[in-house]
Amino acid sequence: MTVTEPVVDSVPSAALDPAVLAGRWLDNLTQAIDSGDRDRLIGLLGPEVWWRDQLVLDQDVHTTRGPGAVADLVLARAGAAGLGGLALPDGAKLVDTGDGSQLVEAIFEFDTALGRGRGVVRLTSGEDGVWRAWTVLTALHELTGFEERVGRRRPVGNPHGRSGPSWPELRDREREFADRDPEVLVIGAGQSGLAIGARLVQMGVDALVIDSNPRVGDAWRNRYRSLSLHDPVWFDHMPYLNFPDTWPIYMPKDKIAGWLEYYADAMEINVWNSTTLLSADYDEQERIWTAVVRRADGTERRFRTPHIVMATGLNGRPRQPQFPGQDTFRGTVVHSSGYRGTEDVEGRTAVVVGAATSGHDISQDLYHRGAQVTMVQRSSTCVISTEHGIPGLFDPLFVEGGPKTEDADLLFASYPFLLLGQLHVGLTERLRELDADLLGGLEKAGFALDYGPNGSGLFMKVLQTASGYYIDVGGSELIADGKVKVAQGAGIDRFEPDGVVLTDGRRLEADLVVLATGYDTLRDQVTSLFGSEVSGRVKDAWGLDEEGELNGTWRPTGHPGLWFLIGNLAMARYYSRILALQLTARLRGLVPA
């Protein structure tokens, strides 16, 4: 194969202008697409190029790797997608890579047949001095005619001096759905349900969010009293509405609960609390769900809706195993989901089964309230410190004074997950060195550590398993200091009246056992709500597919009209737009249903 001579000039590092290089690269990309010149396009791509596409070249989320595969993808689909008008609104910047070299990073904008998009390109200089693409993101940002009603598109509101219904009267009427069906039914009013609800409101889609809890925010409010987020506040904003600058870096769960309740009202999201989904049947010919819900007063409503979004979280029902002899135990057994941290535990002997985040938090809470605590660790845990791990994972994007949230989200999304895994191997090694005293103390105490899949660290473990990790906020120090004991490498075999016996024969006295044993899968929850025929068609939710994208999450699930939005606050914020764009495009006939 003959590759066209480089079309991006070689420029000495001391003289380079990142905006000029990025602008020239975009111009050359446009020319290569317009001419259909594969060799020319390949000449713009580095040997290890990654192109992540979100709803631009395909109505899905994909990552493609390698110059040949990327060139074939772009040339095959860019024309039909209407990709054009690439522009550099805010220039570009040089970024130090940490190994003595630099790269050019730029956020760009473009047009598509459906609307407008935003993207990120990173250029690196090869041995020949030519600047070629290392990573590219193209992401659909808005649909023409159905843009989010923010900023200059915000509504006027009630004109002064005009009679008519008041705002509360209008909101009550909208919320009741007395004479209409929702276009989208969202199950769950946590951060994911509210995020997709807010996005759909701003795109003009009539959505209803239902939740079994009496109040919005109860999913956080009803958890153990000492719970705080382990992520920094800058990482956790909701769409359109950032947390106040006065809030703590690590937010207590009750502040989050109160904020979500306020958010639902402020963003005018239609929420029915104390409401459960009784059944949902899908008509393949009409492409519509018939869903029956029960409200707090016992009345039932039947809706016909083309789309249902499951926003109940990655986990289903609490996994509460039953052990031989448990009925003879004279103490208390509670799942972590039911632990409130309000019980009198002074002087009690507690066993916490589980060594991930909940297990650590609950062990720490029990210790500080006067209990003698042993943590049962069945398998290894990935641990990083707040001091070093948080800056390592989140700088320079999600920090005090960092980029505005929308730009930070876009820059973060522009790193394909598999590439992040590669980059995080080096980060994980650095964190091991920085946290050497903490990790050494844990190992000396008998606590088993791992460093993520293939040494790629905590974030990749989150993506692949969503379990088995902990960002230390004090629990690790208690273990290293021997204040919380560890029984490693075994689980519970059976209960006795005054304790538990582990599978390796060790016996632990206890009058309180907390099972931080996780939850059933989302598929189990789908089966219970929709039946085995529906759950048999959906993809596994979470875990990475062969391209390195998350399975079945914020993208087609395998069953028409059924969608999942799950993840932490940051994922809910960014990917709620990706899902809302897909729903709106289908509802408004912009793409096939």
Stockholm file with secondary structure:
# STOCKHOLM 1.0

chainA/1-593         MTVTEPVVDSVPSAALDPAVLAGRWLDNLTQAIDSGDRDRLIGLLGPEVWWRDQLVLDQDVHTTRGPGAVADLVLARAGAAGLGGLALPDGAKLVDTGDGSQLVEAIFEFDTALGRGRGVVRLTSGEDGVWRAWTVLTALHELTGFEERVGRRRPVGNPHGRSGPSWPELRDREREFADRDPEVLVIGAGQSGLAIGARLVQMGVDALVIDSNPRVGDAWRNRYRSLSLHDPVWFDHMPYLNFPDTWPIYMPKDKIAGWLEYYADAMEINVWNSTTLLSADYDEQERIWTAVVRRADGTERRFRTPHIVMATGLNGRPRQPQFPGQDTFRGTVVHSSGYRGTEDVEGRTAVVVGAATSGHDISQDLYHRGAQVTMVQRSSTCVISTEHGIPGLFDPLFVEGGPKTEDADLLFASYPFLLLGQLHVGLTERLRELDADLLGGLEKAGFALDYGPNGSGLFMKVLQTASGYYIDVGGSELIADGKVKVAQGAGIDRFEPDGVVLTDGRRLEADLVVLATGYDTLRDQVTSLFGSEVSGRVKDAWGLDEEGELNGTWRPTGHPGLWFLIGNLAMARYYSRILALQLTARLRGLVPA
#=GR chainA/1-593 SS CCCCCCSSCBCCGGGCCHHHHHHHHHHHHHHHHHHTCHHHHHTTEEEEEEEEEESSSSSSEEEEESHHHHHHHHHHHHHHHTCEEEECTTCCEEEECSSSCEEEEEEEEEECSSEEEEEEEEEEECTTSBEEEEEEEEEEEEETTCCCCCGGGSCCCSCTTCCSCCHHHHHHHHHHTTTCCCSEEEECCSHHHHHHHHHHHHTTCCEEEECSSSSTTHHHHTSCTTCBCSSCGGGCCBTTBCCCTTSCSSCBHHHHHHHHHHHHHHTTCCEESSCEEEEEEEETTTTEEEEEEECTTSCEEEEEESEEEECSCSCCSBCCCCCTTGGGCCSEEEEGGGCCSCSCCTTCEEEEECCSHHHHHHHHHHHHTTCEEEEEECSCEEEEEHHHHHHHHHTTTSSTTCSCHHHHHHHHHTSCHHHHHHHHHHHHHHHHHHTHHHHHHHHHTTCCEECSGGGCCHHHHHHHHSCSEEEESSHHHHHHTTSEEEEESCCEEEEETTEEEETTSCEEECSEEEECCCBCCHHHHHHHHHCHHHHTTSCCSSSBCTTSCBTTSSSCCSSTTEEECCSCHHHHHHHHHHHHHHHHHHHTTSSCC
#=GC SS_cons         CCCCCCSSCBCCGGGCCHHHHHHHHHHHHHHHHHHTCHHHHHTTEEEEEEEEEESSSSSSEEEEESHHHHHHHHHHHHHHHTCEEEECTTCCEEEECSSSCEEEEEEEEEECSSEEEEEEEEEEECTTSBEEEEEEEEEEEEETTCCCCCGGGSCCCSCTTCCSCCHHHHHHHHHHTTTCCCSEEEECCSHHHHHHHHHHHHTTCCEEEECSSSSTTHHHHTSCTTCBCSSCGGGCCBTTBCCCTTSCSSCBHHHHHHHHHHHHHHTTCCEESSCEEEEEEEETTTTEEEEEEECTTSCEEEEEESEEEECSCSCCSBCCCCCTTGGGCCSEEEEGGGCCSCSCCTTCEEEEECCSHHHHHHHHHHHHTTCEEEEEECSCEEEEEHHHHHHHHHTTTSSTTCSCHHHHHHHHHTSCHHHHHHHHHHHHHHHHHHTHHHHHHHHHTTCCEECSGGGCCHHHHHHHHSCSEEEESSHHHHHHTTSEEEEESCCEEEEETTEEEETTSCEEECSEEEECCCBCCHHHHHHHHHCHHHHTTSCCSSSBCTTSCBTTSSSCCSSTTEEECCSCHHHHHHHHHHHHHHHHHHHTTSSCC
//
